[in-house]
Amino acid sequence: MAAKERKALRQGSPSAGLFVSLVNRYDLRRSEAHLEATIACIISRSTDSIPTIEKYTKDEQADELFLLGMMYEEGIFFQKNEEKAVELYSQAMNINGHPISTNLLGLMCQEGKGNMRVDCAKAIEYYRKAAEMGSLAGISNIGGAYMIVL
């Protein structure tokens, strides 16, 4: 467990620890100041000082939308809202073809989460797009989806 995760958990915030683990898991580069500000917001349960997305590059904006989507999907800091997660993942995908968000849209489509209906063919389209962007999870999920269809 990373030092930031341990610190967040010591401060009594499993949500902040989970947020940091998501940043680390998906290898998203964040400045110390950004992480500290976001962790402080999660711990205080206030959105006042969450960094605004407009100041980031397109890649950073897509990463931020992805993280917000994960937070909504998992109920971290915000009330769980899978429809909002689908919206945020879609925005990230549309900015620069964010492969992680594209793959997650496939999973949500395959499982009928958020405002998506179960549609394996559409899920495979998302997985294929993610795979074309280099997502190993997308490649794996194509196989898994075909196994379900067959």
PAZA-691335 format. One record per atom (N, C-alpha, C, O): residue in one letter; atom name; x, y, z. Coordinates in pm, whole numbers, m for minus. Example, Ala and Ser with C-alpha at 12.3 -4.5 7.8 and 13.67 -1.06 7.14 Angstrom:
2
rest|atom|u|v|w
A|N|1319|m569|780
A|CA|1230|m450|780
A|C|1320|m330|780
A|O|1424|m332|846
S|N|1285|m225|708
S|CA|1367|m106|714
S|C|1290|3|787
S|O|1341|114|804
This chain:
150
rest|atom|u|v|w
M|N|85|m118|0
M|CA|0|0|0
M|C|90|124|0
M|O|185|132|77
A|N|59|218|m86
A|CA|139|339|m100
A|C|121|429|22
A|O|21|421|93
A|N|219|515|43
A|CA|218|604|158
A|C|95|694|159
A|O|36|716|264
K|N|57|747|44
K|CA|m61|836|36
K|C|m188|761|76
K|O|m274|818|144
E|N|m201|635|34
E|CA|m318|556|70
E|C|m323|534|221
E|O|m428|549|283
R|N|m207|500|279
R|CA|m201|479|424
R|C|m238|606|498
R|O|m311|603|597
K|N|m186|720|451
K|CA|m215|848|515
K|C|m365|878|510
K|O|m423|920|610
A|N|m427|858|394
A|CA|m571|883|380
A|C|m651|793|473
A|O|m748|837|535
L|N|m610|666|481
L|CA|m681|574|569
L|C|m662|610|716
L|O|m756|597|795
R|N|m542|656|753
R|CA|m517|700|891
R|C|m605|819|927
R|O|m646|835|1042
Q|N|m633|902|827
Q|CA|m717|1019|850
Q|C|m865|982|849
Q|O|m952|1069|855
G|N|m893|853|841
G|CA|m1031|807|851
G|C|m1110|815|723
G|O|m1232|828|727
S|N|m1043|807|608
S|CA|m1115|818|482
S|C|m1082|704|387
S|O|m987|713|310
P|N|m1161|595|393
P|CA|m1140|488|295
P|C|m1160|538|152
P|O|m1095|489|60
S|N|m1251|635|133
S|CA|m1275|688|m1
S|C|m1151|755|m57
S|O|m1117|738|m174
A|N|m1082|832|27
A|CA|m960|899|m19
A|C|m852|795|m50
A|O|m778|809|m148
G|N|m843|693|32
G|CA|m747|586|5
G|C|m777|515|m126
G|O|m685|482|m201
L|N|m905|490|m153
L|CA|m944|426|m277
L|C|m915|515|m397
L|O|m872|467|m502
F|N|m939|646|m382
F|CA|m908|741|m489
F|C|m759|733|m524
F|O|m724|724|m641
V|N|m674|737|m423
V|CA|m530|732|m447
V|C|m492|599|m512
V|O|m407|595|m601
S|N|m555|491|m468
S|CA|m523|360|m529
S|C|m566|357|m676
S|O|m498|294|m758
L|N|m677|424|m712
L|CA|m717|432|m853
L|C|m613|509|m935
L|O|m577|467|m1045
V|N|m566|620|m880
V|CA|m463|699|m950
V|C|m340|613|m973
V|O|m282|615|m1082
N|N|m300|539|m871
N|CA|m182|453|m884
N|C|m208|335|m977
N|O|m123|300|m1059
R|N|m325|273|m965
R|CA|m357|154|m1046
R|C|m355|185|m1195
R|O|m305|106|m1275
Y|N|m409|299|m1232
Y|CA|m415|334|m1373
Y|C|m298|421|m1417
Y|O|m297|473|m1528
D|N|m199|436|m1328
D|CA|m75|508|m1359
D|C|m103|648|m1412
D|O|m43|692|m1511
L|N|m194|718|m1346
L|CA|m227|854|m1385
L|C|m133|949|m1313
L|O|m124|947|m1190
R|N|m65|1031|m1387
R|CA|33|1123|m1329
R|C|m40|1243|m1268
R|O|m114|1313|m1337
R|N|m19|1266|m1142
R|CA|m79|1378|m1070
R|C|28|1444|m984
R|O|112|1377|m924
S|N|23|1575|m981
S|CA|117|1646|m895
S|C|80|1620|m749
S|O|m34|1586|m718
E|N|178|1636|m662
E|CA|153|1620|m518
E|C|43|1717|m472
E|O|m45|1679|m395
A|N|49|1841|m522
A|CA|m50|1942|m483
A|C|m191|1899|m525
A|O|m286|1915|m449
H|N|m203|1844|m646
H|CA|m333|1800|m695
H|C|m386|1686|m609
H|O|m502|1688|m569
L|N|m302|1586|m581
L|CA|m345|1474|m498
L|C|m386|1521|m359
L|O|m490|1481|m307
E|N|m304|1606|m300
E|CA|m334|1656|m165
E|C|m465|1733|m163
E|O|m545|1717|m70
A|N|m489|1817|m264
A|CA|m613|1896|m270
A|C|m734|1806|m284
A|O|m836|1826|m218
T|N|m724|1706|m371
T|CA|m837|1615|m392
T|C|m863|1530|m268
T|O|m978|1510|m230
I|N|m757|1479|m206
I|CA|m773|1400|m83
I|C|m837|1484|26
I|O|m925|1437|97
A|N|m793|1610|39
A|CA|m851|1700|140
A|C|m1000|1721|114
A|O|m1079|1725|208
C|N|m1038|1735|m13
C|CA|m1180|1752|m48
C|C|m1260|1628|m10
C|O|m1369|1639|46
I|N|m1205|1511|m40
I|CA|m1276|1386|m9
I|C|m1292|1371|141
I|O|m1399|1335|189
I|N|m1185|1399|216
I|CA|m1191|1385|362
I|C|m1289|1484|422
I|O|m1365|1448|513
S|N|m1289|1607|373
S|CA|m1378|1710|429
S|C|m1519|1702|370
S|O|m1610|1771|414
R|N|m1535|1615|267
R|CA|m1662|1599|196
R|C|m1711|1731|138
R|O|m1830|1763|143
S|N|m1616|1808|83
S|CA|m1647|1937|21
S|C|m1591|1940|m119
S|O|m1480|1892|m143
T|N|m1666|1995|m213
T|CA|m1617|2006|m350
T|C|m1554|2141|m378
T|O|m1513|2168|m491
D|N|m1544|2226|m278
D|CA|m1499|2364|m299
D|C|m1362|2375|m363
D|O|m1341|2461|m449
S|N|m1267|2291|m324
S|CA|m1132|2309|m376
S|C|m1085|2196|m467
S|O|m965|2179|m487
I|N|m1179|2118|m523
I|CA|m1139|2019|m624
I|C|m1089|2097|m745
I|O|m1160|2185|m794
P|N|m970|2065|m795
P|CA|m916|2138|m910
P|C|m1012|2132|m1029
P|O|m1070|2027|m1058
T|N|m1027|2245|m1098
T|CA|m1118|2248|m1212
T|C|m1052|2187|m1334
T|O|m931|2202|m1355
I|N|m1131|2119|m1411
I|CA|m1080|2039|m1522
I|C|m1032|2123|m1639
I|O|m947|2078|m1716
E|N|m1084|2244|m1655
E|CA|m1053|2324|m1772
E|C|m905|2363|m1784
E|O|m858|2391|m1894
K|N|m833|2363|m1674
K|CA|m694|2406|m1680
K|C|m597|2297|m1727
K|O|m478|2323|m1742
Y|N|m647|2176|m1750
Y|CA|m562|2065|m1789
Y|C|m552|2052|m1940
Y|O|m634|2106|m2014
T|N|m449|1980|m1986
T|CA|m437|1945|m2128
T|C|m549|1847|m2164
T|O|m618|1797|m2075
K|N|m566|1819|m2291
K|CA|m672|1726|m2333
K|C|m653|1587|m2270
K|O|m750|1527|m2224
D|N|m528|1537|m2267
D|CA|m504|1406|m2204
D|C|m537|1411|m2056
D|O|m599|1319|m2003
E|N|m494|1518|m1989
E|CA|m523|1531|m1846
E|C|m673|1546|m1822
E|O|m726|1493|m1724
Q|N|m743|1619|m1910
Q|CA|m888|1633|m1896
Q|C|m956|1497|m1906
Q|O|m1045|1465|m1828
A|N|m913|1417|m2003
A|CA|m971|1283|m2019
A|C|m946|1199|m1895
A|O|m1035|1127|m1850
D|N|m825|1206|m1838
D|CA|m794|1133|m1715
D|C|m882|1180|m1600
D|O|m931|1099|m1521
E|N|m903|1311|m1589
E|CA|m987|1366|m1482
E|C|m1131|1319|m1497
E|O|m1194|1280|m1398
L|N|m1184|1321|m1619
L|CA|m1320|1274|m1642
L|C|m1331|1126|m1609
L|O|m1430|1082|m1550
F|N|m1229|1048|m1646
F|CA|m1226|906|m1611
F|C|m1230|889|m1459
F|O|m1309|810|m1408
L|N|m1145|963|m1386
L|CA|m1142|950|m1240
L|C|m1277|989|m1179
L|O|m1326|921|m1088
L|N|m1335|1097|m1227
L|CA|m1468|1136|m1177
L|C|m1570|1026|m1206
L|O|m1653|994|m1122
G|N|m1562|968|m1326
G|CA|m1652|858|m1360
G|C|m1635|741|m1264
G|O|m1734|683|m1219
M|N|m1510|706|m1233
M|CA|m1485|597|m1138
M|C|m1542|631|m1001
M|O|m1599|546|m934
M|N|m1526|757|m961
M|CA|m1576|798|m830
M|C|m1728|787|m824
M|O|m1784|744|m723
Y|N|m1795|824|m932
Y|CA|m1941|809|m937
Y|C|m1981|662|m946
Y|O|m2075|619|m879
E|N|m1912|585|m1028
E|CA|m1947|444|m1044
E|C|m1931|367|m913
E|O|m2014|282|m881
E|N|m1827|397|m838
E|CA|m1798|324|m715
E|C|m1855|390|m590
E|O|m1850|332|m481
G|N|m1910|511|m604
G|CA|m1963|581|m487
G|C|m1854|638|m398
G|O|m1870|642|m276
I|N|m1743|681|m457
I|CA|m1633|740|m382
I|C|m1655|891|m379
I|O|m1654|956|m484
F|N|m1675|946|m262
F|CA|m1695|1089|m241
F|C|m1834|1133|m283
F|O|m1902|1205|m209
F|N|m1878|1092|m400
F|CA|m2012|1126|m451
F|C|m2104|1008|m425
F|O|m2059|895|m406
Q|N|m2235|1035|m425
Q|CA|m2330|925|m417
Q|C|m2316|841|m544
Q|O|m2299|895|m654
K|N|m2323|709|m530
K|CA|m2309|619|m645
K|C|m2412|656|m751
K|O|m2531|668|m723
N|N|m2362|673|m875
N|CA|m2450|714|m985
N|C|m2390|660|m1115
N|O|m2304|725|m1176
E|N|m2434|544|m1156
E|CA|m2378|480|m1274
E|C|m2412|556|m1403
E|O|m2334|553|m1498
E|N|m2526|625|m1406
E|CA|m2561|705|m1524
E|C|m2461|818|m1543
E|O|m2418|847|m1655
K|N|m2424|883|m1433
K|CA|m2325|991|m1438
K|C|m2189|934|m1480
K|O|m2115|999|m1554
A|N|m2156|816|m1433
A|CA|m2029|752|m1472
A|C|m2025|729|m1622
A|O|m1923|756|m1686
V|N|m2135|679|m1680
V|CA|m2141|656|m1825
V|C|m2120|789|m1898
V|O|m2045|795|m1996
E|N|m2184|894|m1851
E|CA|m2169|1027|m1912
E|C|m2023|1074|m1909
E|O|m1972|1123|m2009
L|N|m1958|1058|m1794
L|CA|m1820|1104|m1779
L|C|m1723|1018|m1861
L|O|m1631|1071|m1923
Y|N|m1743|886|m1862
Y|CA|m1659|799|m1944
Y|C|m1674|835|m2092
Y|O|m1576|837|m2167
S|N|m1797|864|m2134
S|CA|m1822|902|m2273
S|C|m1751|1032|m2309
S|O|m1693|1045|m2417
Q|N|m1755|1128|m2217
Q|CA|m1684|1255|m2240
Q|C|m1534|1232|m2253
Q|O|m1469|1289|m2340
A|N|m1479|1148|m2165
A|CA|m1335|1118|m2171
A|C|m1300|1050|m2304
A|O|m1199|1083|m2366
M|N|m1384|956|m2347
M|CA|m1360|887|m2472
M|C|m1365|985|m2589
M|O|m1285|974|m2682
N|N|m1456|1080|m2584
N|CA|m1473|1175|m2694
N|C|m1364|1281|m2699
N|O|m1341|1341|m2805
I|N|m1295|1307|m2588
I|CA|m1188|1406|m2589
I|C|m1069|1356|m2668
I|O|m1020|1424|m2758
N|N|m1022|1237|m2633
N|CA|m903|1186|m2703
N|C|m903|1034|m2717
N|O|m797|973|m2731
G|N|m1021|975|m2713
G|CA|m1028|830|m2725
G|C|m968|758|m2607
G|O|m898|658|m2625
H|N|m992|804|m2487
H|CA|m936|749|m2364
H|C|m963|598|m2357
H|O|m1078|558|m2342
P|N|m858|514|m2367
P|CA|m879|368|m2376
P|C|m941|307|m2251
P|O|m1021|214|m2263
I|N|m907|354|m2133
I|CA|m963|296|m2011
I|C|m1113|325|m2005
I|O|m1193|235|m1976
S|N|m1151|449|m2032
S|CA|m1292|485|m2030
S|C|m1370|410|m2137
S|O|m1482|367|m2113
T|N|m1310|394|m2254
T|CA|m1375|323|m2364
T|C|m1400|177|m2324
T|O|m1508|124|m2350
N|N|m1302|114|m2263
N|CA|m1317|m23|m2216
N|C|m1425|m33|m2109
N|O|m1506|m125|m2111
L|N|m1427|63|m2016
L|CA|m1529|60|m1910
L|C|m1669|81|m1965
L|O|m1765|25|m1913
L|N|m1681|162|m2070
L|CA|m1812|176|m2136
L|C|m1857|41|m2193
L|O|m1975|7|m2188
G|N|m1762|m34|m2248
G|CA|m1795|m168|m2297
G|C|m1846|m257|m2185
G|O|m1945|m328|m2202
L|N|m1778|m255|m2071
L|CA|m1822|m336|m1957
L|C|m1961|m295|m1911
L|O|m2045|m380|m1882
M|N|m1984|m164|m1903
M|CA|m2115|m116|m1857
M|C|m2224|m153|m1956
M|O|m2336|m185|m1917
C|N|m2191|m149|m2084
C|CA|m2286|m188|m2188
C|C|m2314|m339|m2182
C|O|m2429|m382|m2194
Q|N|m2212|m417|m2164
Q|CA|m2227|m562|m2157
Q|C|m2310|m602|m2035
Q|O|m2387|m698|m2041
E|N|m2295|m528|m1924
E|CA|m2364|m562|m1800
E|C|m2494|m485|m1782
E|O|m2568|m510|m1687
G|N|m2524|m390|m1873
G|CA|m2647|m312|m1862
G|C|m2646|m215|m1745
G|O|m2749|m194|m1681
K|N|m2531|m157|m1716
K|CA|m2520|m62|m1605
K|C|m2543|80|m1654
K|O|m2535|109|m1774
G|N|m2572|168|m1559
G|CA|m2596|307|m1595
G|C|m2722|314|m1679
G|O|m2819|244|m1652
N|N|m2719|397|m1777
N|CA|m2836|411|m1864
N|C|m2821|327|m1991
N|O|m2889|352|m2091
M|N|m2733|229|m1987
M|CA|m2707|146|m2105
M|C|m2787|17|m2094
M|O|m2801|m42|m1987
R|N|m2840|m26|m2209
R|CA|m2908|m156|m2211
R|C|m2804|m263|m2245
R|O|m2702|m233|m2308
V|N|m2829|m385|m2203
V|CA|m2737|m495|m2232
V|C|m2730|m514|m2383
V|O|m2831|m536|m2449
D|N|m2607|m504|m2436
D|CA|m2588|m515|m2580
D|C|m2444|m561|m2604
D|O|m2351|m481|m2607
C|N|m2428|m692|m2621
C|CA|m2293|m749|m2638
C|C|m2226|m699|m2765
C|O|m2105|m677|m2766
A|N|m2301|m680|m2873
A|CA|m2242|m631|m2998
A|C|m2185|m490|m2978
A|O|m2074|m461|m3024
K|N|m2259|m405|m2910
K|CA|m2211|m269|m2884
K|C|m2091|m273|m2788
K|O|m1996|m198|m2805
A|N|m2097|m361|m2689
A|CA|m1986|m376|m2594
A|C|m1859|m415|m2670
A|O|m1751|m362|m2643
I|N|m1872|m507|m2765
I|CA|m1757|m550|m2843
I|C|m1700|m433|m2924
I|O|m1579|m422|m2942
E|N|m1788|m345|m2974
E|CA|m1740|m225|m3045
E|C|m1653|m139|m2954
E|O|m1546|m93|m2994
Y|N|m1700|m118|m2829
Y|CA|m1621|m40|m2733
Y|C|m1489|m110|m2705
Y|O|m1383|m46|m2704
Y|N|m1493|m241|m2681
Y|CA|m1371|m316|m2652
Y|C|m1272|m307|m2769
Y|O|m1152|m290|m2749
R|N|m1326|m318|m2891
R|CA|m1239|m311|m3009
R|C|m1172|m173|m3017
R|O|m1053|m164|m3046
K|N|m1250|m66|m2992
K|CA|m1191|69|m2993
K|C|m1081|80|m2887
K|O|m973|133|m2913
A|N|m1110|28|m2767
A|CA|m1011|32|m2660
A|C|m887|m47|m2699
A|O|m774|m3|m2675
A|N|m907|m165|m2757
A|CA|m795|m249|m2800
A|C|m711|m179|m2906
A|O|m588|m187|m2903
E|N|m775|m111|m2999
E|CA|m703|m39|m3103
E|C|m619|75|m3046
E|O|m522|118|m3107
M|N|m657|123|m2926
M|CA|m579|227|m2859
M|C|m474|167|m2766
M|O|m405|240|m2695
G|N|m461|35|m2767
G|CA|m356|m30|m2689
G|C|m401|m88|m2557
G|O|m317|m128|m2476
S|N|m530|m95|m2531
S|CA|m580|m148|m2404
S|C|m578|m301|m2404
S|O|m649|m364|m2482
L|N|m496|m358|m2318
L|CA|m493|m504|m2304
L|C|m624|m556|m2246
L|O|m669|m665|m2280
A|N|m685|m476|m2158
A|CA|m815|m516|m2102
A|C|m920|m521|m2213
A|O|m1005|m609|m2213
G|N|m913|m427|m2305
G|CA|m1005|m428|m2419
G|C|m990|m554|m2501
G|O|m1090|m615|m2541
I|N|m866|m595|m2527
I|CA|m840|m717|m2602
I|C|m899|m839|m2528
I|O|m966|m923|m2588
S|N|m872|m846|m2399
S|CA|m922|m956|m2319
S|C|m1075|m959|m2316
S|O|m1136|m1065|m2324
N|N|m1135|m841|m2304
N|CA|m1281|m835|m2294
N|C|m1350|m871|m2424
N|O|m1464|m918|m2423
I|N|m1283|m849|m2538
I|CA|m1340|m894|m2666
I|C|m1360|m1046|m2661
I|O|m1467|m1097|m2694
G|N|m1256|m1116|m2619
G|CA|m1267|m1262|m2607
G|C|m1374|m1305|m2511
G|O|m1450|m1398|m2539
G|N|m1381|m1238|m2397
G|CA|m1483|m1272|m2297
G|C|m1624|m1249|m2351
G|O|m1715|m1330|m2327
A|N|m1643|m1138|m2423
A|CA|m1775|m1108|m2478
A|C|m1815|m1210|m2584
A|O|m1931|m1251|m2590
Y|N|m1719|m1252|m2667
Y|CA|m1750|m1354|m2769
Y|C|m1787|m1486|m2705
Y|O|m1872|m1559|m2756
M|N|m1725|m1518|m2594
M|CA|m1758|m1643|m2523
M|C|m1901|m1638|m2472
M|O|m1970|m1740|m2471
I|N|m1946|m1521|m2429
I|CA|m2084|m1506|m2379
I|C|m2182|m1520|m2495
I|O|m2285|m1586|m2484
V|N|m2148|m1456|m2608
V|CA|m2237|m1457|m2725
V|C|m2251|m1598|m2781
V|O|m2360|m1640|m2820
L|N|m2140|m1671|m2784
L|CA|m2143|m1806|m2842
L|C|m2202|m1898|m2740
L|O|m2215|m2018|m2765
